[in-house]
Amino acid sequence: MNGNYGIPRDIYYVVKIAAVSVVKLGLVIAATLMAFSISTSLFVNNLWLLLLFPINSAAIAIYLLLPTNGGKSNWQSFYLSLKRHKKFWISLS
């Protein structure tokens, strides 16, 4: 026995399936399911848009969850740039 009892070594351990975080995988699946449910009410007559909308939504969700140079995700980089450069947008609050 090597002394490994299935306990992670640190507090910030992330559960991964095939090198993908379970939380990120769940977010992509949730975004795709939400897009499917919205697309059935928006694009009733057009089959191409009915299929294209969930595929694009999943691609955008995957892109936003990909890591960037600073060790953060793309959505965190967008959020930080909006918080830092307040001249680019007008806050409604």
Kinemage of the C-alpha trace (Angstrom):
@kinemage 1
@onewidth
@group {chain A} dominant
@subgroup {mainchain}
@vectorlist {calphas} color= white
{ca met a 1} P 0.000 0.000 0.000
{ca asn a 2} L 1.333 3.414 -0.928
{ca gly a 3} L -0.541 5.470 1.668
{ca asn a 4} L -2.890 7.101 -0.838
{ca tyr a 5} L -6.397 6.780 0.536
{ca gly a 6} L -8.118 8.862 -2.144
{ca ile a 7} L -7.746 12.052 -0.159
{ca pro a 8} L -6.592 15.067 -2.196
{ca arg a 9} L -3.327 16.692 -1.204
{ca asp a 10} L -4.563 20.263 -1.014
{ca ile a 11} L -7.699 22.224 -0.289
{ca tyr a 12} L -7.984 23.683 -3.798
{ca tyr a 13} L -8.117 20.314 -5.546
{ca val a 14} L -10.253 20.374 -8.712
{ca val a 15} L -12.097 17.246 -9.798
{ca lys a 16} L -11.301 16.536 -13.455
{ca ile a 17} L -12.598 14.093 -16.029
{ca ala a 18} L -10.185 13.603 -18.960
{ca ala a 19} L -8.254 16.788 -18.055
{ca val a 20} L -11.452 18.909 -18.033
{ca ser a 21} L -12.827 20.415 -14.840
{ca val a 22} L -16.222 19.013 -13.891
{ca val a 23} L -17.557 22.498 -13.123
{ca lys a 24} L -16.549 23.813 -16.556
{ca leu a 25} L -18.027 20.759 -18.249
{ca gly a 26} L -21.259 21.276 -16.330
{ca leu a 27} L -21.406 24.944 -17.335
{ca val a 28} L -20.978 24.102 -21.020
{ca ile a 29} L -23.682 21.426 -20.814
{ca ala a 30} L -26.018 23.815 -18.970
{ca ala a 31} L -25.440 26.555 -21.565
{ca thr a 32} L -26.154 24.120 -24.391
{ca leu a 33} L -29.347 22.823 -22.771
{ca met a 34} L -30.514 26.372 -22.078
{ca ala a 35} L -29.812 27.323 -25.692
{ca phe a 36} L -31.822 24.323 -26.922
{ca ser a 37} L -34.779 25.296 -24.753
{ca ile a 38} L -34.639 28.931 -25.906
{ca ser a 39} L -34.130 28.062 -29.573
{ca thr a 40} L -37.287 25.965 -29.764
{ca ser a 41} L -39.373 29.028 -28.902
{ca leu a 42} L -37.370 31.540 -30.976
{ca phe a 43} L -36.726 29.671 -34.223
{ca val a 44} L -39.822 27.579 -34.750
{ca asn a 45} L -39.933 27.641 -38.570
{ca asn a 46} L -36.241 27.628 -39.441
{ca leu a 47} L -34.417 24.350 -38.804
{ca trp a 48} L -30.940 25.747 -39.574
{ca leu a 49} L -31.228 28.439 -36.931
{ca leu a 50} L -32.763 25.938 -34.527
{ca leu a 51} L -29.595 23.819 -34.788
{ca leu a 52} L -27.063 26.619 -35.237
{ca phe a 53} L -28.012 28.612 -32.122
{ca pro a 54} L -27.149 25.875 -29.539
{ca ile a 55} L -23.927 25.008 -31.366
{ca asn a 56} L -22.820 28.652 -31.330
{ca ser a 57} L -23.864 29.022 -27.695
{ca ala a 58} L -21.777 26.003 -26.709
{ca ala a 59} L -18.802 27.353 -28.692
{ca ile a 60} L -19.056 30.731 -26.946
{ca ala a 61} L -19.314 29.021 -23.540
{ca ile a 62} L -16.230 26.924 -24.293
{ca tyr a 63} L -14.310 30.008 -25.457
{ca leu a 64} L -15.204 31.975 -22.322
{ca leu a 65} L -14.022 29.117 -20.095
{ca leu a 66} L -10.676 28.619 -21.872
{ca pro a 67} L -7.615 29.837 -19.938
{ca thr a 68} L -5.689 32.938 -21.005
{ca asn a 69} L -2.115 34.094 -20.419
{ca gly a 70} L -2.654 35.421 -16.916
{ca gly a 71} L -3.898 32.113 -15.547
{ca lys a 72} L -7.495 33.282 -15.601
{ca ser a 73} L -10.394 32.348 -17.846
{ca asn a 74} L -11.472 34.549 -20.740
{ca trp a 75} L -14.627 35.633 -18.940
{ca gln a 76} L -12.528 36.809 -15.990
{ca ser a 77} L -10.287 38.787 -18.354
{ca phe a 78} L -13.330 40.450 -19.933
{ca tyr a 79} L -14.729 41.283 -16.505
{ca leu a 80} L -11.435 42.773 -15.315
{ca ser a 81} L -11.053 44.873 -18.463
{ca leu a 82} L -14.565 46.252 -18.008
{ca lys a 83} L -13.858 47.058 -14.360
{ca arg a 84} L -10.509 48.734 -15.098
{ca his a 85} L -11.412 50.725 -18.210
{ca lys a 86} L -14.589 52.528 -17.272
{ca lys a 87} L -14.250 54.916 -20.220
{ca phe a 88} L -15.260 52.134 -22.617
{ca trp a 89} L -18.713 51.587 -21.163
{ca ile a 90} L -21.309 53.503 -19.175
{ca ser a 91} L -22.502 51.927 -15.961
{ca leu a 92} L -26.264 51.822 -15.467
{ca ser a 93} L -25.998 51.837 -11.685
